[in-house]
Amino acid sequence: MFFLGTLVHGGGANRTSSPRLAFTNQYCEPWLRTQENFFLEIPRPVVRNLRPAIQSLLGYSVHPPFMGMVDSMHPKRVLDSD
């Protein structure tokens, strides 16, 4: 099952004699991640011409120590290459 992180959900009590298996690969507060990925949507040549504050709002920033990194690197690195 796949669902958006904004979905209100809950599993309820396990009333069986068997354990309930669940897997989650991450948890992000809704305010930490945008619903739409501006990092991929806006062409890099356009982003290169924006002020650093706007680039940061679009996802080209890191919240210390590592939140926002892509492949363990700062996302701004993609603005230097094409």
Secondary structure, DSSP 8 states (H G I E B T S, - for coil): ----TT---------SSS------S----GGGS-SS-HHHHS-HHHHHTS-HHHHHHTT---BTTTBT-BTTB-GGGGGG--
